[in-house]
Amino acid sequence: MRTNRISVQSALGLSLLVLGLNSARADLPADTGIGQTTLAFPAEPHRAFVVDVEFESFVAGRITVVDPDQKRVLGMVPTGFAAPSALSHDGKLIYAADIWYSRGTRGTRTDVLTAWDTSTLSPAWEVLIPNKRAESLTQRYGLKTSGDDRFVYVYNFTPSTSVTVVDTQAKAVASEVAIPGCVLNYPVGKRRFASLCGDGSLQVVTLNDQGQETARNRTPFFDPNAEKLVERAVNVGDTYYFTTTTGTVRAVDFSGDTAKILPSWSLTTDEEKKAGWAPGGWQLMAVAPKLNRLYVLMHDAHEPMKWEDPSTFIWAYDLKTMKKIATLEAPAPVWSMQATGDDKPLLLGTDVEGGLQIFDLKTNKHTGSMAKVAKTATQVMSY
């Protein structure tokens, strides 16, 4: 009987405690600071967006919004599985091509293009897209917008390859363009995109104002049997810069009716190449358009099967003279880079510990770090 009395008393005490907690919770004022922050628009010139696929769980990711000048995290956007992301040119939206499963890691698959407001970091609209979006580590040209923001291009891999064209005015899928044997979508002007093909050619597809294909052409670009070209290019306008894994830069101008292949050049001298220097990393290149400079992650002991490894060394090149003009060194190995597009640009590099390394490109000096902004940062986006 004593046990029963203790149980009854304990139950009564627990009930009173719960009632007390409920009453106390009801009296607390609502917290209006959570999810209510509105960021400045237009954004600061150096605002950046770190794409984090969170490789350890790989079910959902995020985009962390940061102010590298103040070294502050401004907010976060949740994304689906390994979601490629892109910024609209007008600065108003962040796009993410999400994949969701009804049971988290299994079940019915849903692919959706989500447009997030860059000020409120809340979803503005979304469009269901074909369940074909490429499932891979994110990179720049898995998701991109046309030059006037009218269309969003989503790269698909099933393993056949295609591009889903989403009309941002109609908020609907406009078309799906097959690109057999080719990969990714490099935007060209307002109504074209290019793809890199397995035979070493570049294919350019032209669309009309309804997002339907009207023409395509191919141009030989490189010999895939002789060299390994990295598909993760950078661009200044309609000129794109690629590099091989051994350091040959191959550039192409898409501003004309057909691709114009520009003269190739080397990132290294003969002595540097003999010493083992070669490029490496994930997003291993960045450009500062106002400075007309290219930045490349470089390895001092290059190994053919480890060329995607991070590095602390970043070499800067003048794109007019094609000559190295500076060497930057990060305090931690950097895997992916992005340069801001303003006239006082920063170079932002994500390191292997989830931090962000910050360089002033006017002086080529390391100006600081931000620790733990991501878990697996594959890409940095900026204006």
N, C-alpha and C positions, 0 to 999 in steps of 0.2 A: 504493500500500500504506500509505503514511503516513496518508492520509485514513481508511482503514479502521481503522487502529489508534486514531486519535483518536476515531472513532465508537464503537468498542467500549469504549474507556476512558470516554467520555462517558456511554454507556448504563449501564455498570457503576456509575459515580459517581451517576447519577440514581437507579438502583435502590437503592443504599445510602442515599441521601438520603430517598427515600420510606419505606424501612424504618425509618429513624431517626425520621422524623416520625410514623409510625404508632405506634412504641414510645413516643415522647414523649406523643402524644395519649392513649394507653391509660393512662399514668401520671397524667394530670391528674384531679383530683377532679371529680365531677359538680357542675354549677352548679345549686343548688337554689333560687336566687333568681328564675329566669326562669319566669314563668307560675305562681308559687306564692303570690303575694301574696293575702292575705285581708283585705278591707276590713271596717271596723266595721259591725255591724248592731245596732240601727237606725243609719241613716246620720246624719252630722252634718246639722243643719238646712239648711246652705247648700251641701251637695254638689250639683254640677250635672253635666249630661250634654250635651255639645255634639255635635250631629248634623252630620256633615261628608259632603257628597255628592261631594267632590273633583271639581269640574266639569271640570278639565283632562283627566282620563282618563275619568271617568263610568262606569267598569265596576263598581267596588266602592267602598264608602264605609266609614265608621267612626263610632263614638261615643266621644269622648274624655271620660273621667271626671275631674273637677277638684275641688279644694278651694279655693274662691276666698278663704277667710280666710287660709290658709297660702300661697296662690298656687302650688299644686303640682298637677302632673298625677298622678293616682292610678292610671290604667290606661286600657285601650282595648278596645273590642269591635268586631270586624270585621262589616261588614254587606254586603248585596248591592247591586245597582244602585239608586241613589237611593231607599234604603229608608226609608219612613216609620217612625217609632219612637214608643214610648209607655212610660210607667212605670206599673206596677201601683200601686193605692192603698195596698196594704199594704207597699210598699217592697221587696218581695222579688225582683221580676223587671223586666227590661227586655225589651220586645217589639220585634221588627223584622220587617217584612214584606218578605222578601228575594226578589229575582229573580236566578236564576243561569242561564247558558247553558253547554251541555256543551263548547263550544269557546271559552269566554271571552266573545268578542264575537258569537258566532253559534252555531248548532246548536240542540239541543233545549232548550226553555225549561222551567225548574222554578220554581214559586212556592212559598214556604214561610214560614210564620209561626214564627219562632224565639224561644223564651223563654230569656233569659240570667239567670243568678244574679247579683244585684247585689253580693254579697260576694266571690265567687270570680271573677266575670267570665268564667264558663265556661257553655256551653250546658246548660240544664236539660232541655229537651225541645223538640220541633218537630212541626209539623203541616203536611202538604202541603195547599195551598189551590188553588182554581181559578186557572188562568193568565190572570187578568183584572185583577190589581192595577194601579191607575192608575200610569202612568209619568210622573212630573212632579217638580218640585222639592218637597222635603218640606215639610209644614206640619202644624200641630197636629191637624187633624181628618181627616187621611187615615188615621190609625190611632188608635183610642182604646179604652178599656176601660169596661165598665159600672160603675156606682157601687159595686157589691159585688165587682168583679173576676171575676165568673162568666163574662162574655163579652168577647171582643175583637172590635171592629168594623173590618173592612178595606174601604176604599173602592175600588171597581172602576170602570174606564173602558175601553170596548172599540171604539167610542165610546159604546155604551149604558152606562148607569150602574146600579150595584147595590152592595149591601153584603154581604160574606161575614161570617157570624156564626160565630165559633169558640168552642166550649165549652171552657173551661180546666179543668174537672173531668174531662170525658170525654177531653180532648185530641183533639178531633175537630171537623170542620166540622158545625155544627148546621143551618145553612140558608143560602140566598142570597136576599136580599130585593131585588127590583127597585125602583129609584127613578127611573123614566123622567123625563127633563127636570129632574132635581134633582142636586145634588152634595154630597159630603162626609157626615160622620156626627158630629153634635154630641150627645154622650151626655146623657140626661136621666134622673136617678134610677137605679133598678136595672134597669129593663126597657124603656126607651124610647130612641130616638135621633131627632134632627131632621135635616132636610136643607134646603138653600136651593135654591129652584126658579127656573127661568128666567123664569117669568111674574111673579116678585116675591112669591111666596107662600112660606110655611114649611110643610113637611110633617113630621108626627110619626108614627113607627111604634112600635107597642107589641108587645112579645114576651111569650111565656109562659116558664115555667121550663125548657122544652126548647129555647128559642131560636127558636121558630116564631112568625111574625107572627099576631097576633090582631086588630089594629085599626090604622087609620091615619086621619088627618084633615089638612086644610089650612086655613091662615089667611092672608089677604092681609097683606103686610108692607111692601112699598115698590113704587114705580113704576119698573121698569127702563128705561122710555123717557125718564124725566125725570132720573135720577141714576145714578151708577155706585157700587154698593155693594161694598165689599171683603169677600170671603168669609172672610178670616182674622180671626175674632172672638176675643174673650177672654171668660172667664166667672167669675162668683163664684157657686158652687153651680149652681142651675138658671136663673140670670139671665145672659143673654149680651149682650155689647156689640159692635155692629158700627159701622163708620164708613164714610161715603162718601169718595170721593177728594177732595172739597172741604171735608170737615170737619164733616159733620152726623152726630152719634152717634144711632144707632137701637138701642134696647134692647128685649129681649123676655124675659118671664118664662114659663118652661115648667113651673112647679111644679103648675099646674092640669091639668084634663082636656084643655084646648085652650090654645094659645099666647096669652098676653096681651101685646099690644103696648103698651109703655110710652111716655111722652112723649119726643119727640126733643129734642135740644139741640145747640148749636154749640160746637165746640172753639175758635172764634175770635170776637172782637168784630168789628163792622163795620169798624173801623179796621184791625185786624190782617188781615182778609180783603182789604181794599183794598191793604194793603202787600205782599200776596203770600203770606201764611202759610197753609199747608195741610199735612195729614199725608202721610207717605210712608215707604217701606221695604218689607221683606218681612214678617217678623213684626213689624209696625209698632206693636203695642200690647202692653201687659202690665198685670196687675193685682196689687196687694198686698192680699189679702183682709183681713188683720188691721188694716190701716190704712184700708181701704175707699177706695183710691185707684187711679186709672187713669193710666197713663203712655203717651204717644204721641210717636213720632218726628215732628218737624215740619220742613218746608222753609221757608226765608225767601224763596225765589224760586220758588214752585211753578210747574211746567210740566205741563200735562195729560198729555202722553205720557211724562213722566219721573217720575211720582209714586212709582214703586217704588225710586227711587234712595235711597241711604243719606243720613244726616244726622248732624251733631254735636249737634243740638238736641233735647232731650227735655222735653216739658211735662208737669207733674203736675196732676191734677185730683182734687178731692174729689167722690166719687160721690154724696154726699148733697146737696151744694149745687150740683153740676155747675159749679163755678167753678175756674179755674186758680189753683193755690196756690204753684207753684214752677216754675223753669226750671233744668234740669240741662244741662251741656255736657260732651261727651266730647272727649278729645284727638284722636280719630280718628273718621271717619264710621262710624256704627253702622247695621247692616242689619237685625238681628233682636234681639229683647229677651225677657227673662223675669224676673219677680220671684219671689223665694222666698216660701213661704207661712207663715213663722214670724212671731212678734211683734217680731222685730228684723230685718226683711227687707233683702235686698240686691237691687239691680237689676243684671242681668247682660246686657251687650250685646256681640254679636259684631261686630267691625269688619271693614273691607274688606281688611285685611292679615292676617286669620286670628287676630287677638288677641281677648282678652276684656276689656272695660271694666267696672269694678266700682264701684258706688255704694252708699253707706249711705243707706237711705231714711228713717231717723230724722232724719238731718241734711241729706239731699239733697246730700251731698258726694261727689266722686269720690275713692275711697280707693286706687286703684291699677289696674294692668293686668297681664295675662298675655299674653306675646307668643307667636305662632305655635302656638296650641293646635289649629288646624285649617287647612285649605286653602280650602274653600268651606263655611263654617258657615251653614246655612240655619235652624237652630232650636236653642234652648237649652231643656232640660227640667230641672225641679227639683221638690222636694216642697213 
